[in-house]
Amino acid sequence: MKRISLMLWIGLLINILITCIAWFNLSETAGGYDYDNSHLVWSIVLPLFIVALAMQIASIGLLFLAPKAGRIIAGIGAFFMLPIGMVFFIGYMSSYEKKSNQGMTVFSSPEEENNINTEGKTGLNTPAEGSTEENTEMNESVKLYFKTTPFFINGVVFIVLGGVIMVMGLGTGSILVGAGVLALVNGFRLNNRVVIGLSKNELIITPGLYSETYRVPYNNVKVTHMDNRLFKLHIQTPDVDKVCTLRKAWLEGERDYVSSAMANILSNLTESHAA
């Protein structure tokens, strides 16, 4: 149960309360043949909420039996309860990542704070800036962080636009609000989070937007694809065998800074497998 995120339970509790409120409102608006618009709305919403809630509960069990199927069912269940359903979905995705990454060593926060690199300092010193040993040490502690500004901008825009659409009486606005909530939550979660980096003889990596950050030995990681937009890494340990896709648009920093840091990181991985 430790692999289940607290946010999942909070989201499920909120959805249960919302469903109870829908049932209460439907009961209050019932009155013989006098069916007003409010009663009609709640008579449609309540069955959807009940189905969504059942799917969410079922997806929790499937998280340990058939994780990929559970993820799909959780997404559908959350969609029926947008935008508030996003709380459950975010918690479920975090739990899904914990389940799929179990066995990997979590990169601790204190270590993360002690190794913060400021923008423009990639750890790639020239010989004039330090000794060979210092350069080697710095080359082994490069870190690239998530660019979170786009998440905050998109979140605000989607919520405002979705709210306007909902005020106009169009239910589709809730989809935009849900997307905005998701973007904002990710922005706060990923702030000051390492996407990829090096620490001594280990790779520091956050395999996905909902993942924790992990430490993986070089020889357990292989570069399988790289282009102008993304790169794919195959992580293989006794407990994990997965391919993670990291997008270069996620990386914070100037283009030259990111390029030189990535070249250093990938060269270390390549040299490790060539050795």
ChimeraX attribute file (.defattr): number of C-alpha atoms within 10 A of each C-alpha:
attribute: neighborCount
match mode: 1-to-1
recipient: residues
	/A:1	5
	/A:2	8
	/A:3	15
	/A:4	19
	/A:5	18
	/A:6	15
	/A:7	17
	/A:8	22
	/A:9	16
	/A:10	14
	/A:11	22
	/A:12	22
	/A:13	13
	/A:14	16
	/A:15	23
	/A:16	15
	/A:17	12
	/A:18	17
	/A:19	21
	/A:20	15
	/A:21	14
	/A:22	21
	/A:23	18
	/A:24	13
	/A:25	17
	/A:26	19
	/A:27	13
	/A:28	11
	/A:29	17
	/A:30	15
	/A:31	10
	/A:32	6
	/A:33	6
	/A:34	9
	/A:35	11
	/A:36	11
	/A:37	10
	/A:38	13
	/A:39	18
	/A:40	13
	/A:41	13
	/A:42	19
	/A:43	18
	/A:44	12
	/A:45	17
	/A:46	20
	/A:47	14
	/A:48	16
	/A:49	22
	/A:50	20
	/A:51	12
	/A:52	24
	/A:53	22
	/A:54	14
	/A:55	19
	/A:56	28
	/A:57	15
	/A:58	15
	/A:59	24
	/A:60	22
	/A:61	12
	/A:62	17
	/A:63	22
	/A:64	14
	/A:65	11
	/A:66	12
	/A:67	19
	/A:68	14
	/A:69	13
	/A:70	23
	/A:71	21
	/A:72	13
	/A:73	21
	/A:74	28
	/A:75	22
	/A:76	16
	/A:77	27
	/A:78	28
	/A:79	18
	/A:80	18
	/A:81	23
	/A:82	20
	/A:83	21
	/A:84	19
	/A:85	25
	/A:86	24
	/A:87	23
	/A:88	27
	/A:89	24
	/A:90	23
	/A:91	20
	/A:92	30
	/A:93	22
	/A:94	22
	/A:95	26
	/A:96	23
	/A:97	19
	/A:98	19
	/A:99	17
	/A:100	18
	/A:101	21
	/A:102	12
	/A:103	12
	/A:104	17
	/A:105	14
	/A:106	16
	/A:107	17
	/A:108	12
	/A:109	11
	/A:110	8
	/A:111	10
	/A:112	17
	/A:113	11
	/A:114	8
	/A:115	13
	/A:116	16
	/A:117	16
	/A:118	12
	/A:119	13
	/A:120	12
	/A:121	13
	/A:122	23
	/A:123	21
	/A:124	19
	/A:125	16
	/A:126	10
	/A:127	10
	/A:128	7
	/A:129	10
	/A:130	12
	/A:131	12
	/A:132	13
	/A:133	9
	/A:134	14
	/A:135	16
	/A:136	15
	/A:137	15
	/A:138	18
	/A:139	21
	/A:140	21
	/A:141	22
	/A:142	25
	/A:143	28
	/A:144	28
	/A:145	23
	/A:146	21
	/A:147	20
	/A:148	21
	/A:149	15
	/A:150	13
	/A:151	20
	/A:152	19
	/A:153	14
	/A:154	18
	/A:155	24
	/A:156	17
	/A:157	15
	/A:158	24
	/A:159	23
	/A:160	16
	/A:161	16
	/A:162	24
	/A:163	20
	/A:164	14
	/A:165	17
	/A:166	17
	/A:167	10
	/A:168	10
	/A:169	10
	/A:170	12
	/A:171	14
	/A:172	13
	/A:173	23
	/A:174	22
	/A:175	20
	/A:176	23
	/A:177	27
	/A:178	23
	/A:179	21
	/A:180	26
	/A:181	25
	/A:182	21
	/A:183	22
	/A:184	22
	/A:185	16
	/A:186	18
	/A:187	22
	/A:188	14
	/A:189	14
	/A:190	21
	/A:191	13
	/A:192	17
	/A:193	22
	/A:194	23
	/A:195	25
	/A:196	23
	/A:197	22
	/A:198	26
	/A:199	20
	/A:200	15
	/A:201	16
	/A:202	20
	/A:203	26
	/A:204	28
	/A:205	24
	/A:206	24
	/A:207	22
	/A:208	16
	/A:209	17
	/A:210	19
	/A:211	18
	/A:212	21
	/A:213	22
	/A:214	20
	/A:215	20
	/A:216	22
	/A:217	19
	/A:218	20
	/A:219	19
	/A:220	19
	/A:221	22
	/A:222	18
	/A:223	16
	/A:224	12
	/A:225	11
	/A:226	15
	/A:227	9
	/A:228	8
	/A:229	10
	/A:230	13
	/A:231	16
	/A:232	17
	/A:233	20
	/A:234	17
	/A:235	21
	/A:236	16
	/A:237	16
	/A:238	8
	/A:239	11
	/A:240	16
	/A:241	14
	/A:242	15
	/A:243	16
	/A:244	15
	/A:245	16
	/A:246	21
	/A:247	15
	/A:248	20
	/A:249	12
	/A:250	19
	/A:251	19
	/A:252	19
	/A:253	18
	/A:254	10
	/A:255	11
	/A:256	11
	/A:257	16
	/A:258	20
	/A:259	14
	/A:260	13
	/A:261	24
	/A:262	20
	/A:263	10
	/A:264	20
	/A:265	22
	/A:266	19
	/A:267	13
	/A:268	19
	/A:269	22
	/A:270	16
	/A:271	11
	/A:272	16
	/A:273	14
	/A:274	8
	/A:275	6
